[in-house]
């Protein structure tokens, strides 16, 4: 968990996400900004540098896919297009971009774009309001990627969404929870051998089960054999 900007960003629970978006983030713009981070697993700088045209079409409608341009990505590797979920669409429809031809989240006095450091401050203030610790802007990305992994989505597909250069880099983001470790170890119970002899967990083995005894009857005098 991240404390005083040290450590790994916290993975958010569903209740914490609910608190942040209902009570912590008090501005429509901020909910739209961090909604993008949560529902696309993008980096905070990628969200801050989005152009309005990357999210809305010329008629102001939310696009079916959000575009993260190559120049805004870490390492400037490749442009990514990410489908817009209905939950995110609703937040973006409420948000009214101030400049249809500029940045989606303008900076102070409409100059440039909102800075990543400013977004981090906004999130810290939101977390203080609802009493959540260990959260940073990276928490939304880690939460989204871990959720996809938990849902059984292949890592190669998650990598396409996250934009990581390698699978090794992606795996560093994924959270392994204690209950998942317990579940993994519990799965080993299927390997328990069934012994064929000796006592096994207090139960008799096959050779300890007494065979049925046939009672020998006395000879029948009428069936005596005669010598010829």
Buried (B, 14 or more C-beta within 10 A) or exposed (E): EBEEEEEBBBBBEEEBBEBBBEEBBEEEBBBBBBBBBBBBBBBBBBBBBBBBBBBBEEEEEBBEEBBBBEEBBEEEEEBBEBEBBEEBBEBBEEBEBEEBEBBBBBEEEEEEBBBBEBBBEBBEEBBEEBEBEBBBBBBBBBBBBBBBBEEEEEBEEBBBBBBBEEEEEBBEBBBEEEEEEEEEEEEEEEEEEEEEEEEEEEEEEEEEEEEEEEEEEEEEEEEEEEEE
